[in-house]
Amino acid sequence: MSRLSSPAEWVAPLTPIISLALLPLGPILFPRAYIIFLFIYFTGFLYQQVNHVCKFYLSSVRIRANIDEWNKMNRHNTLNDKSQDDKAKIAMDTFQTNRTNTRERYVVETDQGDDEEQQQNLIHQEPQYIHTFVVPNYSEPEGLLKDTIGKLAVHRNASTNYVVILAMEASEHGWEEKGKRLEDFFKDRFREFIVTGHPANVPGEYRGKGSNVNYAVRNGCAEMLRLGYDRRKIILTIMDSDAAIPELYVVKVEEALNKSDDPYYTICAPPIFFSRNCYQVPAAVRMTDITWAALVMSNLSNSDGLCVPCSNYSLSFILAERVGYWDVGADAIGEDMHMWLKCFFKTDGHARTAPIYVPINLTNVQCEGYVANIHARYIQAKRHFQGVADLGYTIRHMIASYKNRKTTQKGLLDCHMATSGFYDKLAACSVICEAHMIPASSGWLMFAAVPLMQLILFPPFSWMAIVSPANNPLLVSDFFYKLWTVVKMITIFLPFPLFGTLAIYEHLHRYIDREFYHKSKSESRTWRNFLDYISLPIAAWLFLTWPSTLACVKRLKSGDDAYVVGAKMFKDEEDEAIVNGKERIS
């Protein structure tokens, strides 16, 4: 119970508890105040969802624009320094572009008139940074890791500007041999290939992605510094073991850092996308990840750089070093969000996000059997929502910022650097509150509040009457009757923003598959996939409302759940199925 000594830690568990308590008690004990509460809640929720649709549309436009630009840039490249046999060997199945020997080629189009062809001018630009890809993994299929790293190996500057840190867990049987095989397989493909083994049972550590990344970056970058690398040139990209990172992402990261006022305090965040095995999983799993991806894309268009990265992101080694690397406690299980928050607050709001509108293709959780696959996705959802610990972390730091708002704060930064105001901290707090409080409350209130209140105030049978007609505000007050009518009308419109989001996503998914991954129409989503939406209510409750509620309530007790790696399946080059079941890191 020690974690509850801070009032900020009570916010998370009280959110679903109060929401559930209000369902029966609101209409009985304080119906008037409850109607006003529902009006405010549903109105705010509807406004928020409309805002998300607009931001998601902006993100989709920017993603398409980047892909269009990339296709035009590579249309006239004719040289290729990697053979077809080599490409097959490293199992690359994403967008292939023609390659030059050592340099990026950027194409700028100049319009010469309606009847003339556009003239292509090639501008040569070498990457300015050493891109260090940290690949944390535990008992992942070796073929999957080979495929993930292989997608980096075919980038044009991989051998000159890429370093791979393969972050293994020492508790995995045979991790050293596995790491050595991968290192030998990609020999000479990267500037450096470093394998680290995160030791087990380190006192004070919670086993998971964050602690593995922390160990890998500390030790991997220490090795790079010993080899003579300039710490100012090291850009860390933290990625999932199944992330297919395209070359365009690295190009856009370079552009974002070059445009940034302070590249060392810039965090680059891309959208996530699920198109690798999405048709091999149940519709409910597919729809959950589609909704998740759409929310991440919407989040990228937040103003003032207050968008939280998801799964994959890039930041400078300078920033990671100055904030003390990654936290390793159980409250930092949501490593991506927690690291962003840590950078934001430790730099007094100076660290901001630069959205990179290039989709990172991931795999859906997959295992043999329909029920087993549903259960595996549920386990993954439970792990994701353990990140609710960041809610208390954020509120504590926001309160501290408010108390110190009139004092000069240097923190870890150079003394000449201007810091942000308290309202920036408040805005960041609202983003985190939305991410964790809405899932734990909206599912219950949206689906049950109106019908349950209608049942309590207007029971179908006399023996079910709890509230007397004299105390029923809908019978004695014209104002509350009209307000209740408005509330019911608002609930009818609540799903419409989601429908708009999914409509935009359908078009975007087809576009990315066709233009970025060059898939045929039969390989992308078709009209048959509209049947997926039937599973959406079940998916929303099973993978969103219920696990988020459990995660919030579990904050009341001491102890932490074990970190469970999501189940994955991958077929290697010999089409031999390699299965990674749910495994605990212990």
C-alpha positions, 0 to 999 in steps of 0.5 A, spaced: 500 500 500 506 504 500 504 507 493 498 510 495 501 514 500 501 519 494 494 522 493 496 522 485 496 515 486 489 515 488 486 518 481 487 511 477 483 506 481 478 511 483 476 512 476 473 506 474 470 505 481 467 511 481 464 510 474 461 503 476 458 506 483 455 512 479 451 507 475 446 505 480 447 510 485 447 516 481 439 515 479 438 513 486 441 518 491 442 524 487 439 524 480 439 531 478 447 532 479 448 525 476 444 528 469 448 534 469 454 530 470 452 525 464 451 531 460 458 534 461 461 528 461 458 526 454 459 533 451 466 533 453 467 526 450 463 527 444 468 534 443 474 530 444 472 525 439 471 530 434 477 533 435 481 526 434 477 525 427 480 532 425 487 530 427 487 523 424 485 526 418 491 531 418 495 525 420 493 521 414 494 527 409 501 528 411 502 520 411 500 520 404 504 526 402 510 523 405 509 517 401 508 521 395 514 525 395 518 518 397 516 515 391 517 521 386 524 521 390 526 514 388 523 514 381 529 516 377 534 512 381 537 506 377 543 504 381 543 498 386 548 496 390 545 490 393 543 484 388 537 480 388 540 474 391 542 478 397 535 481 398 532 475 398 537 472 403 535 478 408 528 476 407 526 483 405 518 484 403 517 491 404 518 497 399 524 496 395 527 502 392 533 502 387 540 504 391 546 508 390 553 506 393 553 511 399 549 517 399 542 519 399 539 522 393 533 527 394 529 529 388 526 536 388 521 537 382 520 543 379 514 545 375 516 546 367 508 547 365 502 543 363 505 541 357 512 539 359 515 534 363 517 535 370 525 536 371 528 532 376 534 535 380 538 530 384 541 533 391 546 529 394 546 529 402 549 525 407 546 523 413 549 527 419 548 522 425 549 515 427 543 512 427 543 506 433 537 501 433 536 498 439 532 491 438 530 489 445 527 482 445 526 476 449 525 469 446 523 472 439 523 467 433 530 468 430 527 468 423 523 474 426 529 478 428 533 476 422 527 479 418 526 485 422 534 487 422 534 485 415 529 491 413 534 495 416 540 492 412 537 494 405 537 501 407 542 505 403 547 508 408 546 502 413 554 500 412 556 507 414 551 510 418 547 504 422 549 501 428 544 495 431 544 494 438 541 487 439 538 487 446 537 480 449 535 477 455 540 473 459 534 469 462 533 466 455 536 460 454 541 460 448 541 467 448 549 468 446 549 463 441 543 466 438 546 473 438 552 471 435 548 467 429 545 474 428 551 478 428 555 473 423 549 473 419 549 481 418 557 481 418 559 488 414 552 490 413 552 495 419 557 500 421 557 496 428 553 490 430 553 490 438 549 484 442 548 485 450 545 481 455 541 484 460 542 480 466 536 477 470 534 478 478 537 485 478 535 488 485 530 494 484 529 492 477 522 490 474 523 485 468 521 488 461 522 492 455 524 498 459 530 495 463 532 491 457 533 498 453 536 501 459 541 496 460 542 495 452 543 503 451 548 504 457 552 498 455 552 499 447 553 506 447 559 505 452 562 501 447 561 506 441 564 511 445 570 507 447 570 505 439 571 513 438 564 515 436 561 522 438 556 522 443 553 528 439 552 524 433 548 518 436 541 518 435 537 512 438 531 509 435 528 504 440 524 499 436 519 493 437 522 486 435 517 486 429 518 493 427 519 494 419 522 500 419 523 503 412 528 507 410 523 513 409 523 514 416 530 515 417 530 520 412 525 524 415 528 523 422 534 527 419 530 532 416 526 533 423 533 534 427 536 538 422 529 543 422 529 543 430 531 548 434 535 543 439 535 536 436 538 534 442 532 535 446 527 532 440 524 526 440 521 523 434 515 519 434 512 515 428 505 512 427 504 504 428 501 500 422 499 493 422 499 490 415 504 484 416 499 478 418 493 482 420 489 477 415 491 471 419 488 473 426 481 474 428 477 480 426 476 482 434 484 482 434 485 486 427 480 491 429 483 492 436 489 494 433 486 498 427 483 502 433 490 503 437 493 505 430 488 510 429 489 513 436 496 513 435 496 517 428 491 522 431 495 523 437 501 525 432 497 531 430 497 534 437 499 541 438 506 544 441 509 537 440 505 534 446 504 527 443 507 521 446 510 516 442 508 508 441 512 502 441 518 506 436 521 512 437 528 516 436 531 521 441 539 523 442 543 519 446 545 526 449 538 527 452 537 519 454 544 521 458 542 527 461 535 524 464 538 518 467 536 513 461 530 509 462 527 508 469 527 500 471 521 500 476 515 497 475 511 503 474 515 504 468 512 498 464 510 503 459 517 504 457 515 509 451 510 513 455 514 513 461 521 515 457 517 521 454 514 524 460 521 523 464 524 527 458 519 532 458 519 533 466 526 532 467 528 538 462 522 542 465 518 541 458 523 543 453 524 536 450 518 536 445 516 531 440 517 531 432 512 527 429 515 523 423 509 521 418 512 515 416 508 508 418 512 503 422 509 496 420 508 491 426 505 484 427 498 483 430 499 478 436 498 471 433 498 464 435 495 457 433 487 457 434 482 462 435 480 462 442 488 462 444 489 468 439 483 472 443 486 470 449 493 472 447 491 479 445 487 480 452 494 478 455 497 484 451 492 489 453 493 487 460 500 489 459 499 495 455 494 498 461 499 497 466 502 503 464 496 507 468 502 508 473 504 513 469 498 517 471 500 518 478 507 520 475 505 525 471 500 528 476 506 528 481 510 532 477 505 537 474 503 539 482 511 539 483 511 544 477 505 548 479 509 549 486 515 551 483 512 555 477 515 562 480 522 559 481 528 558 476 529 551 474 535 549 471 534 541 472 539 537 467 539 543 462 544 548 460 542 554 464 541 559 458 535 555 456 528 557 457 523 553 460 516 552 458 510 554 463 506 551 467 500 550 462 505 546 458 505 541 464 498 542 464 497 540 457 501 534 458 497 532 464 491 532 460 494 528 454 496 522 459 489 523 463 485 522 457 489 516 455 488 512 461 482 515 465 477 515 458 478 507 457 477 506 464 470 510 465 467 511 458 466 504 456 461 503 463 458 510 462 457 510 455 454 503 454 450 503 461 449 509 464 443 511 460 439 505 459 440 503 467 438 510 469 432 509 464 430 503 468 431 505 475 427 512 474 422 508 469 421 501 471 417 496 467 414 493 473 411 496 480 415 492 484 422 494 481 420 502 483 426 505 487 425 512 486 418 515 488 415 519 483 415 525 487 423 525 487 424 523 480 427 529 477 424 527 470 417 528 472 417 534 477 422 538 473 421 540 466 429 543 465 431 536 467 427 532 463 429 536 457 436 536 459 435 528 460 433 528 453 439 532 450 443 527 454 440 521 450 441 525 444 448 526 445 449 518 446 446 517 439 451 521 436 457 518 440 459 513 436 459 517 429 466 520 430 469 513 431 465 511 424 469 517 421 475 515 424 475 508 421 472 511 414 479 515 414 483 509 416 480 504 411 482 509 405 489 510 408 490 503 409 489 501 402 493 507 400 499 505 404 499 498 402 498 500 395 503 505 394 508 504 400 508 496 400 506 495 393 501 490 395 496 488 390 488 489 391 487 482 393 493 483 399 490 489 402 483 490 405 477 489 401 469 490 402 469 483 405 473 486 411 467 491 413 464 485 416 470 486 421 466 492 424 461 487 427 466 485 432 468 492 434 463 492 441 466 486 443 473 488 442 472 495 445 470 491 452 474 485 452 481 489 450 480 496 452 474 497 458 475 491 462 483 491 462 484 498 463 479 497 469 483 491 472 489 495 471 487 501 475 483 497 480 490 493 481 493 500 483 490 499 490 494 493 492 502 492 492 505 487 488 506 487 480 504 482 475 509 479 471 511 482 464 508 477 459 511 477 452 506 477 446 505 471 442 507 471 435 508 467 429 513 467 424 515 463 417 522 463 416 525 462 409 524 455 409 516 456 410 517 453 417 513 455 422 516 458 428 512 460 434 513 464 440 508 463 445 506 467 451 512 467 456 514 470 462 520 474 463 522 472 470 
